[in-house]
């Protein structure tokens, strides 16, 4: 054996032959050690299986939630901001929270301010109504809502 061919046991560091990965002392049972491709193949299968299981779990957890429909019930000014009363309907069978975008526009349709909100919990097949502030609007404005 030349100095370039010297390998060491992966457990204890003893010198081993060029075709070995573990010495006879560390491998007392004489079991064959897995190859690098076996290690990598096992890890690849484990990762793919984990991603598939997470996707299935996410699909089952979100089944029956939404879609949501939102509408503006009322608007009023309050202390330098616009107060909007929003109604959100969950058209699904399970409870959930809707992500809604409130958009305030002037009389000519130009956007004055927008705000992204998360609604309170909406039971499946039901509606809730809640108030939300849109800061920075002192006067009257048209407000629209889109929920998902």
C-alpha positions, 0 to 999 in steps of 0.5 A: 500500500502506498501513502496515497492509498491509506484510508481510515475507519469512519468510526475510530480512525484506524488504517483500513484497506482501500475497499473498506469503510470500517475496520474489523474491530468496529465491525465485530459482527462482520456485517457488510456496510452500505454503499454511498449510493444506498445512503443517498437513495434512502435519503432521496426516497425519505425526502420525496415521501415526506413531501408527498405526506405533507402535501396530502396532509395539507390537502386534507386539512384545507378541504371544505374551507372557503371559498369566501365572499365579502361585501361592504355593509357600511362606511363612515369617517371616524377620527381621520380614518375610514371605518368600514363594516365588512360582511364575510361569508364562508361558502365551505363546510369547515370554519376558517379565516378569510384573507381580504383586501379593502380598497378605498377609492375616490369618486373618480375611481383612483385608489386612495388606500388599500389594506390587507386584513385577516377576518375573524373565524367564520363558521362553515356555511355562515357569515360574520360582520366586523368593523375595520379601519382604513387609516389616512382617509379623512373624507368619504370614499368608495370602499370595495372588498375582495376575499379569498 
